[in-house]
Amino acid sequence: MAKDAGKQSKNAKVVKDAAQSAASKAYVRVIVSERSEKTGAYVFREKIIHKDKVKEFLASQGQ
């Protein structure tokens, strides 16, 4: 019998998943607290950005 062309070995799946997870680890979640103008309470804003751009993002938030 011929092997099914659509099947992948378990090792091929692991390599594919590892490559995807390595790319996703390059992103981080940044949480910034700021005061609400309406209520005066703290508001937390979240953003997912690339880890190389964290300093730029935080510098722009401090204006």
HTML snippet that shows the backbone in 3Dmol.js (N, CA, C, O; Angstrom):
<script src="https://3Dmol.org/build/3Dmol-min.js"></script>
<div id="view" style="width:600px;height:400px;position:relative"></div>
<script>
const pdb = `
ATOM      1  N   MET A   1       0.826  -1.179   0.000  1.00  0.00           N
ATOM      2  CA  MET A   1       0.000   0.000   0.000  1.00  0.00           C
ATOM      3  C   MET A   1       0.875   1.249   0.000  1.00  0.00           C
ATOM      4  O   MET A   1       1.955   1.277   0.590  1.00  0.00           O
ATOM      5  N   ALA A   2       0.391   2.248  -0.660  1.00  0.00           N
ATOM      6  CA  ALA A   2       1.098   3.522  -0.692  1.00  0.00           C
ATOM      7  C   ALA A   2       0.724   4.330   0.542  1.00  0.00           C
ATOM      8  O   ALA A   2      -0.401   4.267   1.038  1.00  0.00           O
ATOM      9  N   LYS A   3       1.692   5.084   1.016  1.00  0.00           N
ATOM     10  CA  LYS A   3       1.422   5.938   2.174  1.00  0.00           C
ATOM     11  C   LYS A   3       0.541   7.103   1.761  1.00  0.00           C
ATOM     12  O   LYS A   3       0.598   7.567   0.623  1.00  0.00           O
ATOM     13  N   ASP A   4      -0.265   7.565   2.687  1.00  0.00           N
ATOM     14  CA  ASP A   4      -1.135   8.709   2.430  1.00  0.00           C
ATOM     15  C   ASP A   4      -0.277   9.969   2.345  1.00  0.00           C
ATOM     16  O   ASP A   4       0.492  10.257   3.262  1.00  0.00           O
ATOM     17  N   ALA A   5      -0.405  10.715   1.259  1.00  0.00           N
ATOM     18  CA  ALA A   5       0.422  11.899   1.031  1.00  0.00           C
ATOM     19  C   ALA A   5       0.070  13.040   1.982  1.00  0.00           C
ATOM     20  O   ALA A   5       0.892  13.933   2.183  1.00  0.00           O
ATOM     21  N   GLY A   6      -1.116  13.039   2.568  1.00  0.00           N
ATOM     22  CA  GLY A   6      -1.544  14.125   3.436  1.00  0.00           C
ATOM     23  C   GLY A   6      -1.068  14.002   4.869  1.00  0.00           C
ATOM     24  O   GLY A   6      -1.207  14.945   5.648  1.00  0.00           O
ATOM     25  N   LYS A   7      -0.515  12.871   5.229  1.00  0.00           N
ATOM     26  CA  LYS A   7      -0.089  12.672   6.614  1.00  0.00           C
ATOM     27  C   LYS A   7       1.314  13.209   6.836  1.00  0.00           C
ATOM     28  O   LYS A   7       2.146  13.200   5.929  1.00  0.00           O
ATOM     29  N   GLN A   8       1.566  13.676   8.051  1.00  0.00           N
ATOM     30  CA  GLN A   8       2.892  14.118   8.453  1.00  0.00           C
ATOM     31  C   GLN A   8       3.348  13.267   9.620  1.00  0.00           C
ATOM     32  O   GLN A   8       2.541  12.757  10.397  1.00  0.00           O
ATOM     33  N   SER A   9       4.646  13.126   9.724  1.00  0.00           N
ATOM     34  CA  SER A   9       5.162  12.407  10.880  1.00  0.00           C
ATOM     35  C   SER A   9       5.057  13.296  12.112  1.00  0.00           C
ATOM     36  O   SER A   9       4.923  14.514  11.996  1.00  0.00           O
ATOM     37  N   LYS A  10       5.116  12.694  13.275  1.00  0.00           N
ATOM     38  CA  LYS A  10       5.042  13.468  14.518  1.00  0.00           C
ATOM     39  C   LYS A  10       6.215  14.426  14.633  1.00  0.00           C
ATOM     40  O   LYS A  10       6.064  15.538  15.138  1.00  0.00           O
ATOM     41  N   ASN A  11       7.387  14.001  14.166  1.00  0.00           N
ATOM     42  CA  ASN A  11       8.563  14.864  14.248  1.00  0.00           C
ATOM     43  C   ASN A  11       8.411  16.100  13.374  1.00  0.00           C
ATOM     44  O   ASN A  11       8.854  17.183  13.757  1.00  0.00           O
ATOM     45  N   ALA A  12       7.796  15.960  12.214  1.00  0.00           N
ATOM     46  CA  ALA A  12       7.587  17.113  11.335  1.00  0.00           C
ATOM     47  C   ALA A  12       6.653  18.116  11.997  1.00  0.00           C
ATOM     48  O   ALA A  12       6.849  19.324  11.863  1.00  0.00           O
ATOM     49  N   LYS A  13       5.648  17.635  12.703  1.00  0.00           N
ATOM     50  CA  LYS A  13       4.721  18.526  13.390  1.00  0.00           C
ATOM     51  C   LYS A  13       5.419  19.268  14.519  1.00  0.00           C
ATOM     52  O   LYS A  13       5.153  20.449  14.742  1.00  0.00           O
ATOM     53  N   VAL A  14       6.306  18.589  15.232  1.00  0.00           N
ATOM     54  CA  VAL A  14       7.022  19.206  16.347  1.00  0.00           C
ATOM     55  C   VAL A  14       7.924  20.317  15.838  1.00  0.00           C
ATOM     56  O   VAL A  14       7.998  21.382  16.450  1.00  0.00           O
ATOM     57  N   VAL A  15       8.608  20.084  14.732  1.00  0.00           N
ATOM     58  CA  VAL A  15       9.501  21.099  14.171  1.00  0.00           C
ATOM     59  C   VAL A  15       8.697  22.312  13.723  1.00  0.00           C
ATOM     60  O   VAL A  15       9.115  23.449  13.942  1.00  0.00           O
ATOM     61  N   LYS A  16       7.561  22.083  13.107  1.00  0.00           N
ATOM     62  CA  LYS A  16       6.710  23.184  12.651  1.00  0.00           C
ATOM     63  C   LYS A  16       6.199  23.993  13.840  1.00  0.00           C
ATOM     64  O   LYS A  16       6.216  25.223  13.799  1.00  0.00           O
ATOM     65  N   ASP A  17       5.747  23.322  14.896  1.00  0.00           N
ATOM     66  CA  ASP A  17       5.250  24.007  16.087  1.00  0.00           C
ATOM     67  C   ASP A  17       6.358  24.790  16.780  1.00  0.00           C
ATOM     68  O   ASP A  17       6.120  25.886  17.287  1.00  0.00           O
ATOM     69  N   ALA A  18       7.567  24.234  16.806  1.00  0.00           N
ATOM     70  CA  ALA A  18       8.686  24.910  17.452  1.00  0.00           C
ATOM     71  C   ALA A  18       9.032  26.198  16.714  1.00  0.00           C
ATOM     72  O   ALA A  18       9.354  27.207  17.341  1.00  0.00           O
ATOM     73  N   ALA A  19       8.968  26.165  15.401  1.00  0.00           N
ATOM     74  CA  ALA A  19       9.268  27.366  14.623  1.00  0.00           C
ATOM     75  C   ALA A  19       8.223  28.444  14.873  1.00  0.00           C
ATOM     76  O   ALA A  19       8.568  29.622  14.977  1.00  0.00           O
ATOM     77  N   GLN A  20       6.967  28.068  14.970  1.00  0.00           N
ATOM     78  CA  GLN A  20       5.908  29.042  15.225  1.00  0.00           C
ATOM     79  C   GLN A  20       6.021  29.622  16.628  1.00  0.00           C
ATOM     80  O   GLN A  20       5.821  30.822  16.816  1.00  0.00           O
ATOM     81  N   SER A  21       6.336  28.795  17.609  1.00  0.00           N
ATOM     82  CA  SER A  21       6.420  29.299  18.976  1.00  0.00           C
ATOM     83  C   SER A  21       7.641  30.192  19.153  1.00  0.00           C
ATOM     84  O   SER A  21       7.609  31.121  19.961  1.00  0.00           O
ATOM     85  N   ALA A  22       8.714  29.930  18.415  1.00  0.00           N
ATOM     86  CA  ALA A  22       9.893  30.788  18.504  1.00  0.00           C
ATOM     87  C   ALA A  22       9.574  32.182  17.981  1.00  0.00           C
ATOM     88  O   ALA A  22      10.047  33.175  18.533  1.00  0.00           O
ATOM     89  N   ALA A  23       8.784  32.263  16.932  1.00  0.00           N
ATOM     90  CA  ALA A  23       8.417  33.568  16.383  1.00  0.00           C
ATOM     91  C   ALA A  23       7.474  34.305  17.331  1.00  0.00           C
ATOM     92  O   ALA A  23       7.553  35.527  17.455  1.00  0.00           O
ATOM     93  N   SER A  24       6.599  33.585  17.987  1.00  0.00           N
ATOM     94  CA  SER A  24       5.649  34.241  18.887  1.00  0.00           C
ATOM     95  C   SER A  24       6.312  34.688  20.188  1.00  0.00           C
ATOM     96  O   SER A  24       5.782  35.562  20.873  1.00  0.00           O
ATOM     97  N   LYS A  25       7.440  34.118  20.537  1.00  0.00           N
ATOM     98  CA  LYS A  25       8.138  34.534  21.754  1.00  0.00           C
ATOM     99  C   LYS A  25       8.846  35.867  21.573  1.00  0.00           C
ATOM    100  O   LYS A  25       9.385  36.412  22.536  1.00  0.00           O
ATOM    101  N   ALA A  26       8.854  36.396  20.371  1.00  0.00           N
ATOM    102  CA  ALA A  26       9.483  37.684  20.112  1.00  0.00           C
ATOM    103  C   ALA A  26       8.559  38.838  20.487  1.00  0.00           C
ATOM    104  O   ALA A  26       8.960  39.999  20.406  1.00  0.00           O
ATOM    105  N   TYR A  27       7.333  38.536  20.894  1.00  0.00           N
ATOM    106  CA  TYR A  27       6.366  39.563  21.255  1.00  0.00           C
ATOM    107  C   TYR A  27       6.121  39.549  22.756  1.00  0.00           C
ATOM    108  O   TYR A  27       6.135  38.496  23.392  1.00  0.00           O
ATOM    109  N   VAL A  28       5.895  40.739  23.313  1.00  0.00           N
ATOM    110  CA  VAL A  28       5.630  40.866  24.745  1.00  0.00           C
ATOM    111  C   VAL A  28       4.393  41.725  24.955  1.00  0.00           C
ATOM    112  O   VAL A  28       4.016  42.517  24.091  1.00  0.00           O
ATOM    113  N   ARG A  29       3.775  41.560  26.103  1.00  0.00           N
ATOM    114  CA  ARG A  29       2.614  42.373  26.469  1.00  0.00           C
ATOM    115  C   ARG A  29       3.096  43.489  27.382  1.00  0.00           C
ATOM    116  O   ARG A  29       3.716  43.234  28.414  1.00  0.00           O
ATOM    117  N   VAL A  30       2.809  44.714  27.000  1.00  0.00           N
ATOM    118  CA  VAL A  30       3.187  45.881  27.791  1.00  0.00           C
ATOM    119  C   VAL A  30       1.913  46.452  28.399  1.00  0.00           C
ATOM    120  O   VAL A  30       0.938  46.706  27.693  1.00  0.00           O
ATOM    121  N   ILE A  31       1.929  46.653  29.710  1.00  0.00           N
ATOM    122  CA  ILE A  31       0.780  47.210  30.418  1.00  0.00           C
ATOM    123  C   ILE A  31       1.194  48.566  30.977  1.00  0.00           C
ATOM    124  O   ILE A  31       2.157  48.673  31.737  1.00  0.00           O
ATOM    125  N   VAL A  32       0.453  49.596  30.590  1.00  0.00           N
ATOM    126  CA  VAL A  32       0.758  50.964  31.007  1.00  0.00           C
ATOM    127  C   VAL A  32      -0.399  51.473  31.851  1.00  0.00           C
ATOM    128  O   VAL A  32      -1.560  51.363  31.455  1.00  0.00           O
ATOM    129  N   SER A  33      -0.080  52.034  33.019  1.00  0.00           N
ATOM    130  CA  SER A  33      -1.132  52.617  33.861  1.00  0.00           C
ATOM    131  C   SER A  33      -1.148  54.123  33.650  1.00  0.00           C
ATOM    132  O   SER A  33      -0.100  54.758  33.529  1.00  0.00           O
ATOM    133  N   GLU A  34      -2.327  54.673  33.610  1.00  0.00           N
ATOM    134  CA  GLU A  34      -2.474  56.121  33.477  1.00  0.00           C
ATOM    135  C   GLU A  34      -3.749  56.552  34.174  1.00  0.00           C
ATOM    136  O   GLU A  34      -4.633  55.734  34.430  1.00  0.00           O
ATOM    137  N   ARG A  35      -3.841  57.828  34.478  1.00  0.00           N
ATOM    138  CA  ARG A  35      -5.015  58.367  35.166  1.00  0.00           C
ATOM    139  C   ARG A  35      -6.109  58.692  34.156  1.00  0.00           C
ATOM    140  O   ARG A  35      -5.840  59.246  33.090  1.00  0.00           O
ATOM    141  N   SER A  36      -7.329  58.346  34.498  1.00  0.00           N
ATOM    142  CA  SER A  36      -8.477  58.695  33.672  1.00  0.00           C
ATOM    143  C   SER A  36      -8.811  60.163  33.897  1.00  0.00           C
ATOM    144  O   SER A  36      -8.843  60.629  35.036  1.00  0.00           O
ATOM    145  N   GLU A  37      -9.057  60.886  32.821  1.00  0.00           N
ATOM    146  CA  GLU A  37      -9.398  62.305  32.949  1.00  0.00           C
ATOM    147  C   GLU A  37     -10.796  62.487  33.525  1.00  0.00           C
ATOM    148  O   GLU A  37     -11.058  63.475  34.210  1.00  0.00           O
ATOM    149  N   LYS A  38     -11.688  61.551  33.259  1.00  0.00           N
ATOM    150  CA  LYS A  38     -13.068  61.661  33.744  1.00  0.00           C
ATOM    151  C   LYS A  38     -13.177  61.391  35.238  1.00  0.00           C
ATOM    152  O   LYS A  38     -13.741  62.194  35.981  1.00  0.00           O
ATOM    153  N   THR A  39     -12.632  60.247  35.677  1.00  0.00           N
ATOM    154  CA  THR A  39     -12.853  59.820  37.057  1.00  0.00           C
ATOM    155  C   THR A  39     -11.649  60.022  37.965  1.00  0.00           C
ATOM    156  O   THR A  39     -11.801  60.076  39.185  1.00  0.00           O
ATOM    157  N   GLY A  40     -10.466  60.134  37.398  1.00  0.00           N
ATOM    158  CA  GLY A  40      -9.267  60.251  38.213  1.00  0.00           C
ATOM    159  C   GLY A  40      -8.724  58.907  38.664  1.00  0.00           C
ATOM    160  O   GLY A  40      -7.679  58.845  39.310  1.00  0.00           O
ATOM    161  N   ALA A  41      -9.423  57.833  38.330  1.00  0.00           N
ATOM    162  CA  ALA A  41      -8.967  56.493  38.697  1.00  0.00           C
ATOM    163  C   ALA A  41      -7.907  56.024  37.699  1.00  0.00           C
ATOM    164  O   ALA A  41      -7.791  56.556  36.594  1.00  0.00           O
ATOM    165  N   TYR A  42      -7.147  55.029  38.110  1.00  0.00           N
ATOM    166  CA  TYR A  42      -6.148  54.473  37.207  1.00  0.00           C
ATOM    167  C   TYR A  42      -6.811  53.595  36.156  1.00  0.00           C
ATOM    168  O   TYR A  42      -7.746  52.848  36.443  1.00  0.00           O
ATOM    169  N   VAL A  43      -6.304  53.703  34.935  1.00  0.00           N
ATOM    170  CA  VAL A  43      -6.756  52.883  33.817  1.00  0.00           C
ATOM    171  C   VAL A  43      -5.535  52.151  33.288  1.00  0.00           C
ATOM    172  O   VAL A  43      -4.471  52.749  33.130  1.00  0.00           O
ATOM    173  N   PHE A  44      -5.678  50.875  33.018  1.00  0.00           N
ATOM    174  CA  PHE A  44      -4.572  50.074  32.519  1.00  0.00           C
ATOM    175  C   PHE A  44      -4.801  49.762  31.052  1.00  0.00           C
ATOM    176  O   PHE A  44      -5.839  49.222  30.671  1.00  0.00           O
ATOM    177  N   ARG A  45      -3.812  50.110  30.231  1.00  0.00           N
ATOM    178  CA  ARG A  45      -3.887  49.811  28.804  1.00  0.00           C
ATOM    179  C   ARG A  45      -2.866  48.738  28.483  1.00  0.00           C
ATOM    180  O   ARG A  45      -1.723  48.803  28.934  1.00  0.00           O
ATOM    181  N   GLU A  46      -3.278  47.754  27.705  1.00  0.00           N
ATOM    182  CA  GLU A  46      -2.403  46.655  27.314  1.00  0.00           C
ATOM    183  C   GLU A  46      -2.145  46.724  25.824  1.00  0.00           C
ATOM    184  O   GLU A  46      -3.027  47.079  25.042  1.00  0.00           O
ATOM    185  N   LYS A  47      -0.928  46.379  25.442  1.00  0.00           N
ATOM    186  CA  LYS A  47      -0.601  46.315  24.028  1.00  0.00           C
ATOM    187  C   LYS A  47       0.438  45.226  23.842  1.00  0.00           C
ATOM    188  O   LYS A  47       1.357  45.094  24.650  1.00  0.00           O
ATOM    189  N   ILE A  48       0.294  44.448  22.783  1.00  0.00           N
ATOM    190  CA  ILE A  48       1.261  43.409  22.458  1.00  0.00           C
ATOM    191  C   ILE A  48       2.146  43.949  21.346  1.00  0.00           C
ATOM    192  O   ILE A  48       1.673  44.256  20.251  1.00  0.00           O
ATOM    193  N   ILE A  49       3.443  44.061  21.643  1.00  0.00           N
ATOM    194  CA  ILE A  49       4.379  44.624  20.675  1.00  0.00           C
ATOM    195  C   ILE A  49       5.621  43.750  20.596  1.00  0.00           C
ATOM    196  O   ILE A  49       5.842  42.887  21.446  1.00  0.00           O
ATOM    197  N   HIS A  50       6.428  43.983  19.568  1.00  0.00           N
ATOM    198  CA  HIS A  50       7.671  43.233  19.396  1.00  0.00           C
ATOM    199  C   HIS A  50       8.653  43.667  20.475  1.00  0.00           C
ATOM    200  O   HIS A  50       8.702  44.839  20.848  1.00  0.00           O
ATOM    201  N   LYS A  51       9.430  42.716  20.971  1.00  0.00           N
ATOM    202  CA  LYS A  51      10.300  43.032  22.108  1.00  0.00           C
ATOM    203  C   LYS A  51      11.399  44.030  21.759  1.00  0.00           C
ATOM    204  O   LYS A  51      11.958  44.658  22.658  1.00  0.00           O
ATOM    205  N   ASP A  52      11.721  44.192  20.476  1.00  0.00           N
ATOM    206  CA  ASP A  52      12.731  45.172  20.090  1.00  0.00           C
ATOM    207  C   ASP A  52      12.195  46.600  20.131  1.00  0.00           C
ATOM    208  O   ASP A  52      12.982  47.547  20.112  1.00  0.00           O
ATOM    209  N   LYS A  53      10.886  46.775  20.186  1.00  0.00           N
ATOM    210  CA  LYS A  53      10.294  48.107  20.143  1.00  0.00           C
ATOM    211  C   LYS A  53       9.717  48.550  21.483  1.00  0.00           C
ATOM    212  O   LYS A  53       8.973  49.529  21.540  1.00  0.00           O
ATOM    213  N   VAL A  54      10.047  47.847  22.553  1.00  0.00           N
ATOM    214  CA  VAL A  54       9.498  48.176  23.873  1.00  0.00           C
ATOM    215  C   VAL A  54       9.985  49.543  24.344  1.00  0.00           C
ATOM    216  O   VAL A  54       9.188  50.353  24.817  1.00  0.00           O
ATOM    217  N   LYS A  55      11.282  49.806  24.220  1.00  0.00           N
ATOM    218  CA  LYS A  55      11.823  51.086  24.691  1.00  0.00           C
ATOM    219  C   LYS A  55      11.218  52.258  23.930  1.00  0.00           C
ATOM    220  O   LYS A  55      10.909  53.294  24.520  1.00  0.00           O
ATOM    221  N   GLU A  56      11.049  52.095  22.621  1.00  0.00           N
ATOM    222  CA  GLU A  56      10.442  53.158  21.818  1.00  0.00           C
ATOM    223  C   GLU A  56       9.006  53.414  22.267  1.00  0.00           C
ATOM    224  O   GLU A  56       8.580  54.563  22.384  1.00  0.00           O
ATOM    225  N   PHE A  57       8.269  52.345  22.515  1.00  0.00           N
ATOM    226  CA  PHE A  57       6.874  52.475  22.929  1.00  0.00           C
ATOM    227  C   PHE A  57       6.771  53.177  24.276  1.00  0.00           C
ATOM    228  O   PHE A  57       5.953  54.081  24.442  1.00  0.00           O
ATOM    229  N   LEU A  58       7.592  52.770  25.235  1.00  0.00           N
ATOM    230  CA  LEU A  58       7.537  53.378  26.563  1.00  0.00           C
ATOM    231  C   LEU A  58       7.995  54.833  26.534  1.00  0.00           C
ATOM    232  O   LEU A  58       7.477  55.658  27.286  1.00  0.00           O
ATOM    233  N   ALA A  59       8.955  55.154  25.677  1.00  0.00           N
ATOM    234  CA  ALA A  59       9.403  56.541  25.560  1.00  0.00           C
ATOM    235  C   ALA A  59       8.291  57.415  25.001  1.00  0.00           C
ATOM    236  O   ALA A  59       8.136  58.563  25.418  1.00  0.00           O
ATOM    237  N   SER A  60       7.525  56.888  24.071  1.00  0.00           N
ATOM    238  CA  SER A  60       6.432  57.673  23.492  1.00  0.00           C
ATOM    239  C   SER A  60       5.281  57.834  24.482  1.00  0.00           C
ATOM    240  O   SER A  60       4.515  58.791  24.368  1.00  0.00           O
ATOM    241  N   GLN A  61       5.137  56.933  25.443  1.00  0.00           N
ATOM    242  CA  GLN A  61       4.072  57.021  26.440  1.00  0.00           C
ATOM    243  C   GLN A  61       4.400  58.042  27.522  1.00  0.00           C
ATOM    244  O   GLN A  61       3.492  58.550  28.180  1.00  0.00           O
ATOM    245  N   GLY A  62       5.664  58.350  27.715  1.00  0.00           N
ATOM    246  CA  GLY A  62       6.072  59.261  28.776  1.00  0.00           C
ATOM    247  C   GLY A  62       5.985  60.726  28.408  1.00  0.00           C
ATOM    248  O   GLY A  62       6.451  61.568  29.176  1.00  0.00           O
ATOM    249  N   GLN A  63       5.417  61.063  27.285  1.00  0.00           N
ATOM    250  CA  GLN A  63       5.362  62.455  26.828  1.00  0.00           C
ATOM    251  C   GLN A  63       4.491  63.298  27.697  1.00  0.00           C
ATOM    252  O   GLN A  63       4.340  64.494  27.446  1.00  0.00           O
TER     253      GLN A  63
END
`;
const viewer = $3Dmol.createViewer("view");
viewer.addModel(pdb, "pdb");
viewer.setStyle({}, {cartoon: {color: "spectrum"}});
viewer.zoomTo();
viewer.render();
</script>
